[in-house]
Amino acid sequence: MLKLNVNGKPANFDGDPDTPILWVLRDHLDVTSPKFGCGMALCGACTVHLDGSPIRSCSTPVSAAVGKKITTIEGLPAGVGKALQDAWIAEEVPQCGYCQTGQMMSAAALITKNAKPSEAEIVAAMDGNICRCGTYSRIQKAVVRAGKSVAGAKA
């Protein structure tokens, strides 16, 4: 039995420790916000945080999460989650929406550490999160907007 911490709550998984975190979340814990995209850690649709750092849950074994905190979009701190949601809406980011939770989780990790990132820092932090609809310029604007909101809340 593996003991996990998912969004600040205890959870157990009684299965193969090599099972990817994505499938433990989706199939065993009913946390469906991380999406399956490629299964090879290339697209970012499955991005969650492990102790605050973005990881690709499709290729990270659940055994790597024991003793650490798994955070999905539902578990983001309220100020960060609301700032991202408001910015995504204001900048009209989503089209199909499939990649958006992964995009937002990468953005959350960035603005939590640096609320005023440069364009280069945004590009680097979001690298590997693929949007088939091509909304990259709107995503970048939304990250800037959300960062300003988070920075304003800290001031």
URHU-V284165 format. One line per field, one symbol per residue. psi: psi as a letter, one per 30 degrees, with the letter a starting at -180 (. if undefined). burial: + if it has 9 or more other C-alpha atoms within 8 Angstrom, else -. Layout:
# URHU-V284165
psi->???
burial->???
This chain:
# URHU-V284165
psi->kkkljjhgkklkkiakffkkeefeeeffghjgeklkdfgghffffgklkjhfkkljffgkkffffkglkkklefgkkeeeeeeeeeeeeeghekdefefeeeeeeeeeeefeejfikleeeeeeefkfjkjffhgeeeeeeeeeeeeeeeeeef.
burial->-+++++++--+-+-----++++++++-------+++----+-++++++++---+++++++++--++-++++++-++---++-++-++++-+-++----++++++++++++++--+++----++-++--++----+--++++++++++++++----
